[in-house]
Amino acid sequence: MPDNSEAHIATADALTLLLYNQHAICAAIEEVTKWLSENGVGDVADHAIANMETLDANARGITDAITRLRQL
């Protein structure tokens, strides 16, 4: 079986950058959500919170994939 360690490292590095982007997007949505809540647009804020929960769940999956790739 060929050694794919370089490919695994490159893939893990790319996923790590995507994960950082995901964290930044979540932080931005959180700031907007806070503003929406403070300015009487609670229903929109609730939708944003639900979407942040999806981002968090997906971030956990990406983190797990990165960990597995780095262990190969």
Secondary structure, 3 states (H helix, E strand, C coil): CCCCHHHHHHHHHHHHHHHHHHHHHHHHHHHHHHHHHHCCCHHHHHHHHHHHHHHHHHHHHHHHHHHHHHHC
